[in-house]
């Protein structure tokens, strides 16, 4: 260990650095200086080499021996300690800067209202404050917010930190949403009304949807997509009486929107308080609870189009658009959801039914 620590333009001088100069000026050996000071040669050597700090006792001995105040030596130690903190902070910021470059900072300026940053260091500071972390690297830790599938190929820090940034943003925004205590039975009772909203426009169903969720103890957050996050939706319990259900507005085909919504609703109803569910487009980042995911997929599929109704349709690759529209009308659901189901199951070609698969346009204004 050296008695001088440097990083970029920051230099920290240990008190031992000055003691070494004094010994040289006195033209005596370290052993003799130690004797005159009333300490051991080992203690003095550690002090000179920056391996030990100046105690109050050593500061008193030095002040008496050299005719200085005790505060001189205490201040040298304090200054050194502060400089070490400054150096470590600079190193930490530089390490975090590489992570910050992977995050679309403009997203947080436009959506959340974070201040425009003049430097990467400001970006790091602003993001840490918003995410409530001491270091951006903490967001890469396995136990931060959500556990992903363990895989040798799951080393994409860009996807991981952006997915967690998106989830944390949803959690932060949810704090401004007032909800009643969670009530599973009430939520189940509203499911038919939510399903019936599939035939309405977003500007009609979104306000009512938010009311329903809030009434049931669910803070519903719809966020713009964050580049490289790979997140379609997430469910996180913030207490036993309150849960956050978050979705993004990327690629909002009606069928994908409603399937994703009912998928997340099932995760809410599963009521796994200690589990964060994440729906992701990145395979290695999907939730580790396979059984619960399969259950949520099955629920969304069968609630939107019941097995009995689907059987009555008797779908084939020859099923026409008019037949799909008529069937959707009979069961009170958006025809795009029916078309999407048939495409997903390989019954009809992916390039079919483009006119039936409505794409929602949901503008999300500044939500700070």
N, C-alpha and C positions, 0 to 999 in steps of 0.2 A: 504494500500500500504506500502511495506517495503522499508527501506533505503538500503537494500542489495538484489540484484537479482542474482540468480544463475541458470545456466543450464549446465549440464555436468561439464566440467572443466573451464567454463567461469564464472567469478564473477564480478559483477558491484556494486561498492560502491558509493552511493549517497553522495554528500558533507555533507548532514545532519548527516550521520554516524560519520563523524569526529567532527562535531560540538557537538554531544552528548557526545563524549569522552572528549572534551575540557571542557564542562560544569561539567562533573563528576570530572575532575582533579581540577577545580576551586572550587569545593565543594560549589556550589551555586545552587539555584533553576532555573528552566527554566524561570520563571517570572522575576527573578532578572537579568538574562542574557539578556532577551529581553529588559528590561529597560536600561541596560548599553549599549546595542547595538543600541538603538534608534528605535526599531520596536515594533510591538504588539506581545502579547503572542500567538495569533492565527497564525500569520505569522511564528513565530519561530517554533511552533508546527508542522505546515505543512512542514516546511523545514526539521526538524529533522526526520519526518516520511516519507520523500521522496515524499510528495504530492505536493511540489512546488520546482521550480528550483531557483538557485541563480541568481538574476538580477544584473546588473552592480551596482545599488545603494547598494544592500546588500553586494556585494563583496567589495565595497569601505568601507562600515561601518565595516565589519569584518577585513579588512586589517589594518584600523586605530586602531581599538580596540585591536587587537592581535599582531600588529607589523609585519605583513606579507605584501607581495605585493598583489596588486589586482589580478595579473595574477595567483597566487597560487589557488585562489578560482575559477577563470574562467577556469583554466586548469582542476581542479577537476570536474567541471560541464561538460566540453567538453569530458573528459575521460569517465565519466559515460554515457553520451549520446552515445558515440561511442561503448561502451561495450553493451549497450542496443540494438543497431543496430546489433552487432555481435551475441548477444543471439537470437534475432528475426530471423536473417538469418539462424542460426544453427537449430532453430525450423522449419523454413520453408523448409530447405533442408531435414530434417528428414521426414517431412510430404510428401514431393515430392518423397522421396526415395521409398516409397511404390508404387507410380505410375510408377516410372522409372523401377521398377522390373517387371512391367507388359508389358514393351516395349522390343522387341527384339533388344537390342543395337547392336548386331553383324551385323544385317541387315544394319544399318547406317554406320558401319565400312566398310562392303563389298561393298555396293552399292554407298554410298555417299562419303566415305573417311574420316569419322569422326575419330579422334585419338582414339587409344585403351585407355580405361579408367582403371586406377588402383584402383579406389574405386567407390562406388555408388555416392558419392558426385561429383566426376568428371563426371560421366554419367549425373547427373542432370544438371550440369553447361553446358556441351557440348550440351545436347538436348535443353535446354532453348535458348542457343545462336543460334542453327540451326533453331529452330522453331520461333525465334524472339518473345519470351514471357518472362515476368518477373518471371513467376511461372508456373510450369507444370499444376497446378490445374486450371489455367485459361482455359486450353483446354477442361475442363469438363463443362464449363459454357454453358447454352442453346444457346446463341447467337454467339458462336465461330464457324466460318466457315459455319456451316450447322445446321438446325433444324431437329431433328428426330421426328418420331411419338411420341406423348405424351401417355405414357402407364404406368400403375402401375408396370408392370414387366420390364420396361425399366430402369434398374438400374445397368446395367452391365458396370462398369467403364472401364474394360479391353477392351471391344469392342469399346466403345466410344472414348477413348483416342487413340487407335491404328488406328481407321478409320480416325480420324482427323490428326494424325501424317502422315498417308499415303497421304491424300489430300494435306497437307501443303508441303510435300516432292515434290509432283507433281508440285505444284505452284512454289516452289523454283527452280526446274529443268527447268521449262518452261521459266524462265527469260533469259536463254541462247539461246533460240530459236527465231530467227528473223522471224517476220511475217509482211505481208502487212495489211492495215486496213481491218477490217471485211467487207465482201461482200457476203450477203446472196444469191443473184442471181448467183454469180459466183460459190458458193458452190453447189447450186442446179444443175447448169450446169455440174458439175463434178460427180454427183451421178451415172450416167450410167457407167462411167469409174471405179469408186470405186466398183460398183457391179460386173463389169467384172473381177475385181481382185480376185474374190472368187475362180477362177479356177487356180490361180497361186500359187507359193510357197512363203512363207514369205520373203525369201531373195530377191525375185523379186519384190513383191508388196510394202514392207515397205518403201524403199527409195522414190518411186514415191508417195506413200500415204502421206508421210511427206511433200513432195514438194507441193502437192495439198492443203493440209490443211494450210500450211504457206502462200500460194498464196491467200487464202480466209480469212486470219486473225485468223486462229485457230492454237494454239500451241499444237501439238499432242505429248503426253508423254506416253510411254509404260514402266511401272515399274514392277519389281518383286513383287509378293504378299508379304504383310507384315502379319506375323502370328497374328491371333486374330483381324484383321481389318475387315474382312467380306466384304471388298469393291471389287466390280468387275470393277467399272468405276465411273467417276465423271465429271461434267461439271461446270466450274466456270468462270464467266466473271471477268476479272481484270480491264477492262475499256470498254467504249462503242465500241471501235474499236478492241478489242482483247479478245479472250476467250481461256481457257485451256480445252482441252478434254483429260482426262487421263484414261488409262485402265491398268489392270495388266495381267501378262502372266501365271496365274495359270489355270490349267486344260483347255488348249487352244484347245478344239475340234473346228474344223472349223466352225461348225454350231453355237456354242455358241459365238465364236469370232465375227462372222459377224453379228449375231443378236444384240450382245451388242454394236458393233460399230455403226450400223444404229440406234439403240435406242438412243445412245448418240448424234449422228448427229441430230436427231429430237429435242433433248433438245437444241442444239445449234441454230437450226432454229426457235425454239419457242422464242428465244431471250429475256428471262426473266433475265435482267441484275442483279437484286438484289437477285436472287435465286441461291443457289448452289444445283445442282442435284447430288444425290449419288445413285448408284445401289449397293444394299447390299444383302448378303445372310442371314442377321439377320433381322427378320421381323420388330422388333421395331425400327430398324435403317434405314428403307427405307424412301424415301423422303415423306414429308407430303403433296405434291401436287398430290393427287390421279388422278385427271382429266388429268393432264399433263403427268403422268406416263402411264396411259392407252393409251393416244394419241401416246406416243413414242413407246409403244409396238405394237400398231396397225400399225404404220408407218413402223417399222422394218419388221414386218410379211408380210405386203402387198407389200413393195417395193422389197424385196428379191424374193418373189413368188407372183405375182399379183393374185387377186381373180379370174380373168378370166382364167389364166393359171391353177390355182389350180383346178378350176371346170372342166377343160378339162381332167385333170388327172383322175378324178373320183376315188380317192383312197379308197381302202378297206383293210382289214387285209390280203387279199390274194395278194395284189400288190407285185410283186417280186422285188428282187434287180435289175435284168436286166431292168425291166420297170422303176424303179426309176432312174437308170443311163441314160437310153435313154431319159426320160423326162427332166432330168437335163441338158443333152447335148442340147436338143432342145431350152431350155430357157436360155442357157448360164450361168449356175450356178453350184456351187460345189454340187455333189450328196449328200454329208453329210448334207447339209442344207435342202434338201428335206426330207431325212430320219429323221432328227431332228424335222422337222415340223410335220411329221406323228406321231412320237413318242410323241411329246408334246401334240398333240390333241387326243392321245389315239387310233389312227387308227391301228398302229402296235405295237408290244411288244417292251419293252425297250431293250431286249436282241437281237433284230434283227439288221442287217445292220452294224455290228461292222467293217467290212472291208471297208465300204463306209465312215464311220465317221472318217476322218483323224484327227490326233492329231498333232498340230503344235509344233515344238520345236524352241523356240525363245530365244536365249541366249542374255542376257543383260549384257554388260560389265560395268565396273566401270564408273559411269556417273557424277562424281563430277564436 
